[in-house]
Amino acid sequence: MSVRAPGVAGAFYPADPRTLSAAVDALLANADPGDALAPKAIVAPHAGYVYSGPVAASAYAYVAARRELVTRVVLLGPAHRVALDGIAVPSVDAMRTPLGDVPIDRELRAAIAALPGVYVDDTPHRGEHSLEVHLPFLQRVLSSWTVLPLVVGHARDDDVATVLNTVWGGDETLVVVSTDLSHYEPHESATRHDRATADAILAGRADAIRPSDACGVHPVRGLLAAAASHGLRPQLLDLRTSAETAGSPDRVVGYGAFAWVAP
């Protein structure tokens, strides 16, 4: 069996399994889900856990309500390490974290193989953190599941939406889009910037979201189109900068957590 090995264990999150489980569980325990939303799709950030972990947990605390329902996760995030046109799906059989291996969903991979902009390519996945950091959260909040991991580069929004609609499924399928928001602004301007981006997401205005607003701009835009076609409405769960979690206020990264639920 071919496996995509962890690339950022020990850097973005703990490499020791017990320490990692405890860290994720503590983040989830501090995220109050209130009335369970049981979301069909979420957006959550992908920085090191000390920075974005509390915001990501704000979304995953709700996902826990679907623990026994979700058996498939479609996970999309931006390419940080290589230039990429289109959407890359890996050829491997599983993705590994310190908590174990997550099987690749071969059926879903085959279903999208011939779609526009989709390529089988392991290179964009090697060392890419935007997908990897979500796996331990999913391993702690879900029971038994497979994953379709998609690294999205310069892709057409329509192509991303087509992929999502193809694998949308029912209650068994969860869509996770990985993105951070503004990058390296002072805290005050980043807060204003991220609020405008959040408002655009909540209004479903994909055209108002630019690459400078979110590094995962293309998967976010694709999700907005797909979710709208299925009649889902977005909710804002959390919106903070790294200055509010663990960083300096001089040069921050923005983080947001959103969920899409049936009206």
C-alpha positions in Angstrom: 0.0 0.0 0.0 1.4 3.4 -1.0 1.0 6.1 1.7 1.5 9.9 1.7 3.7 10.4 4.7 3.3 13.3 7.2 5.1 16.4 6.0 4.6 18.9 8.9 4.3 16.7 12.0 6.5 18.1 14.7 6.2 21.6 13.2 2.6 22.5 12.6 1.3 20.0 15.2 2.8 17.5 17.6 4.5 14.4 16.2 3.8 12.2 19.3 0.4 10.5 19.0 -0.6 10.9 22.6 0.5 14.6 22.7 -1.3 15.2 19.4 -4.5 13.6 20.6 -4.5 15.6 23.8 -3.8 18.8 22.0 -6.7 18.3 19.5 -9.0 17.2 22.3 -8.1 20.3 24.4 -8.8 22.6 21.4 -12.2 20.9 20.8 -13.1 21.1 24.5 -12.5 24.8 24.5 -14.7 25.3 21.5 -18.3 25.6 22.5 -20.6 24.3 19.7 -23.8 25.4 21.4 -26.7 24.0 19.4 -25.2 21.4 17.1 -25.4 22.5 13.5 -24.4 19.2 11.9 -22.9 21.0 8.9 -22.6 19.6 5.4 -19.5 21.7 4.7 -17.0 23.8 6.6 -14.2 26.2 6.0 -11.4 26.2 8.5 -7.8 27.5 8.6 -4.5 25.6 8.2 -1.7 27.2 10.2 0.2 25.7 13.1 -2.2 24.6 15.8 -0.8 27.2 18.3 -2.0 29.9 15.9 -5.1 28.6 14.0 -6.0 25.6 16.1 -8.6 27.4 18.3 -10.4 28.7 15.2 -10.3 25.3 13.4 -11.7 23.7 16.5 -14.7 26.1 16.3 -15.7 24.3 13.1 -14.8 20.8 14.1 -16.7 21.0 17.4 -19.8 21.0 15.2 -18.6 18.3 12.9 -18.4 16.0 16.0 -22.2 16.0 15.9 -22.0 13.9 12.7 -19.5 11.4 14.1 -21.3 8.3 13.2 -22.9 9.7 10.0 -19.9 10.9 8.0 -18.0 8.1 6.3 -16.5 10.3 3.5 -14.6 13.6 3.6 -13.8 15.7 0.6 -10.9 17.9 1.6 -9.7 20.8 -0.5 -6.9 23.2 0.1 -4.5 25.5 -1.8 -1.1 24.7 -3.2 1.7 26.4 -1.2 4.8 24.5 -2.4 4.5 24.1 -6.1 3.0 26.0 -9.0 -0.2 24.2 -10.0 -2.8 24.7 -12.7 -6.0 22.8 -11.9 -6.8 20.3 -9.2 -4.4 17.5 -8.1 -5.6 14.3 -6.6 -2.9 11.8 -5.3 -2.3 8.3 -6.6 -1.6 6.9 -3.1 -3.8 4.6 -1.1 -3.7 6.5 2.2 -2.7 9.6 4.0 -0.7 9.1 7.3 -0.6 11.2 10.5 0.8 10.3 13.9 -2.7 9.1 14.7 -2.8 6.5 11.9 -3.6 6.1 8.2 -6.7 7.5 6.5 -7.7 5.5 3.4 -8.1 7.4 0.1 -11.7 7.1 -1.3 -11.0 5.3 -4.5 -14.6 5.4 -5.7 -14.7 9.2 -5.4 -11.2 9.6 -7.0 -12.4 7.5 -10.0 -15.6 9.6 -10.2 -13.7 12.8 -10.8 -10.8 11.5 -12.8 -12.1 12.7 -16.1 -13.5 16.0 -15.0 -12.1 19.3 -16.4 -9.0 20.5 -14.6 -8.5 17.3 -12.5 -5.1 15.5 -12.6 -3.5 12.6 -10.7 -0.3 14.1 -9.4 1.4 13.3 -6.1 3.9 16.2 -6.3 1.6 19.0 -5.0 0.7 16.8 -2.0 4.2 16.2 -0.8 4.9 18.4 2.2 1.7 20.4 1.6 0.3 21.5 5.0 -3.1 22.9 3.9 -4.7 19.4 3.9 -2.5 17.6 6.4 -3.3 19.8 9.4 -7.0 19.0 9.1 -6.5 15.2 9.3 -5.9 14.9 13.1 -9.0 17.0 13.8 -11.0 14.7 11.6 -9.5 11.6 13.1 -10.6 12.8 16.6 -14.2 13.8 15.7 -15.1 11.1 13.2 -15.4 7.4 13.6 -14.6 5.5 10.3 -14.1 7.4 7.1 -12.2 7.8 3.8 -10.8 11.0 2.3 -10.6 12.5 -1.1 -7.7 15.0 -0.8 -7.6 17.7 -3.4 -4.8 20.3 -3.8 -6.3 23.2 -5.7 -4.0 25.6 -7.7 -5.0 28.1 -10.3 -8.3 26.4 -11.1 -11.5 27.6 -12.6 -14.2 28.1 -10.0 -16.6 26.2 -12.2 -14.3 23.3 -12.3 -14.0 23.2 -8.5 -17.8 23.4 -8.2 -18.2 20.6 -10.7 -15.9 18.4 -8.7 -17.9 19.2 -5.5 -21.2 18.6 -7.1 -20.0 15.2 -8.5 -18.9 14.0 -5.0 -21.6 15.9 -3.0 -23.4 12.8 -1.8 -25.7 12.8 1.2 -25.3 12.9 4.9 -22.3 10.5 4.6 -20.2 13.1 2.9 -18.5 16.1 4.6 -16.9 18.8 2.5 -13.9 20.6 4.2 -12.3 23.7 2.6 -8.9 24.7 4.0 -7.9 28.4 3.9 -6.4 31.2 5.9 -7.6 34.8 5.3 -5.5 37.9 5.2 -1.7 37.6 5.4 0.9 39.8 7.2 -1.1 43.0 7.9 -1.3 44.7 11.3 -4.0 43.3 13.5 -6.4 46.2 13.1 -6.3 46.4 9.3 -6.4 42.6 9.1 -9.6 42.6 11.3 -11.3 44.9 8.9 -10.0 43.0 5.9 -11.2 39.7 7.2 -14.6 41.0 8.2 -15.2 42.2 4.6 -14.1 38.7 3.4 -16.4 37.0 5.8 -19.3 39.2 4.7 -18.6 38.2 1.1 -18.7 34.5 2.0 -21.9 34.9 4.0 -23.5 36.7 1.1 -22.3 34.1 -1.4 -20.4 36.7 -3.4 -17.6 34.6 -4.9 -16.7 37.5 -7.2 -15.8 39.7 -4.2 -13.2 37.2 -2.8 -9.7 37.7 -4.2 -6.4 35.9 -3.8 -5.3 38.6 -1.3 -8.4 37.8 0.8 -7.8 34.1 1.2 -5.1 31.8 0.0 -7.7 29.1 -0.6 -9.7 31.5 -2.8 -10.5 28.9 -5.6 -11.8 26.2 -3.3 -13.8 28.8 -1.4 -15.4 30.1 -4.5 -16.1 26.6 -5.8 -17.8 25.7 -2.5 -19.9 28.9 -2.6 -21.2 27.9 -6.0 -21.9 24.3 -5.0 -23.5 25.1 -1.7 -25.8 27.6 -3.3 -26.9 25.1 -5.9 -27.9 22.7 -3.0 -29.7 25.4 -1.1 -27.3 25.6 1.9 -26.8 28.7 3.9 -23.5 29.7 5.5 -22.9 30.6 9.1 -19.9 32.3 10.6 -18.5 30.4 13.6 -15.3 32.2 14.4 -13.2 35.1 13.1 -9.8 35.9 14.6 -6.2 36.8 13.8 -3.0 35.2 15.0 -2.7 38.2 17.4 -5.7 36.9 19.3 -4.3 33.4 19.6 -0.5 33.3 19.9 1.2 35.9 17.7 2.4 39.5 17.6 -0.2 42.2 16.5 2.3 43.8 14.1 2.1 41.1 11.3 -0.8 38.7 11.6 -2.6 36.1 9.6 -6.4 36.0 9.6 -8.4 32.9 10.3 -12.1 32.2 9.9 -14.4 29.2 10.5 -17.7 28.8 8.6 -20.3 26.1 8.3 -22.9 25.4 5.6 -26.2 23.9 6.8 -29.6 23.2 5.4 -32.1 26.0 6.0 
